């Protein structure tokens, strides 16, 4: 997960503009915006959807979908890879 305020405060990415992300905000590269046919110099509302099951198969070696489903064990492994602890998040 990205904590843009913390990153700015500790001096990470010093050439980055230093904008702090708000809730439900993401940074997109200029090339991504151009690919989406959006002006990179203007703010945009973009709905971003991720198929978490398919993403897990790319992020963690050995995870496979079975009939389009992700096992609980593989989902747990995926969350651990992302350093997400549901006990702390929920």
C-alpha positions in Angstrom: 0.0 0.0 0.0 1.1 3.5 -0.7 1.4 6.1 2.0 2.2 9.2 0.0 2.3 11.5 3.1 4.8 9.3 4.9 6.9 8.9 1.7 7.0 12.7 1.3 7.8 13.2 5.0 10.8 10.9 4.9 12.1 12.3 1.6 11.4 9.3 -0.6 11.2 10.1 -4.3 12.5 13.6 -3.9 11.7 14.6 -7.5 8.1 13.6 -7.1 5.7 16.5 -6.9 4.9 15.8 -3.3 1.1 15.6 -3.7 -0.6 13.6 -0.9 -3.1 11.0 -2.1 -6.6 11.2 -0.6 -9.0 8.3 -0.1 -9.7 6.3 -3.2 -7.0 8.2 -5.2 -4.2 6.7 -7.3 -1.4 8.1 -9.4 -1.3 7.2 -13.1 1.6 7.8 -15.4 1.3 10.2 -18.3 1.7 7.3 -20.8 -1.2 5.5 -19.1 -3.5 8.5 -19.3 -2.6 9.0 -23.0 -3.3 5.3 -23.5 -6.8 5.9 -22.0 -7.2 8.9 -24.3 -7.1 11.3 -21.3 -5.2 14.6 -21.1 -2.3 14.0 -18.7 -2.3 17.7 -17.6 -5.9 17.5 -16.3 -7.4 15.7 -13.3 -9.7 12.9 -14.1 -12.2 10.6 -12.3 -11.3 7.1 -13.5 -13.1 4.0 -12.3 -10.4 1.4 -11.7 -11.5 -2.2 -11.2 -9.1 -5.1 -10.4 -9.9 -8.8 -10.7 -8.2 -9.7 -7.4 -8.3 -13.4 -8.2 -6.4 -12.9 -11.5 -4.1 -10.4 -9.9 -3.1 -13.0 -7.3 -2.0 -15.4 -10.0 0.4 -12.8 -11.4 1.7 -11.6 -8.0 2.4 -14.9 -6.2 4.2 -17.9 -7.9 2.3 -21.1 -7.6 -1.2 -19.6 -7.2 -3.7 -21.1 -9.6 -7.4 -20.5 -10.2 -9.6 -23.5 -10.0 -12.9 -23.1 -11.9 -12.3 -19.3 -11.7 -12.0 -19.5 -7.9 -9.1 -18.7 -5.5 -8.7 -21.1 -2.6 -8.7 -19.6 0.9 -5.0 -20.7 1.4 -3.9 -19.0 -1.8 -5.9 -15.9 -0.9 -4.1 -15.8 2.5 -0.7 -16.3 0.7 -1.6 -13.4 -1.6 -2.5 -11.1 1.3 0.7 -12.0 3.1 2.8 -11.2 0.0 1.2 -7.8 -0.1 1.9 -7.5 3.7 -1.8 -7.1 4.4 -3.1 -8.3 7.8 -6.8 -8.5 7.8 -6.9 -8.6 11.6 -5.4 -5.1 11.6 -7.2 -3.8 8.5 -10.8 -4.6 9.4 
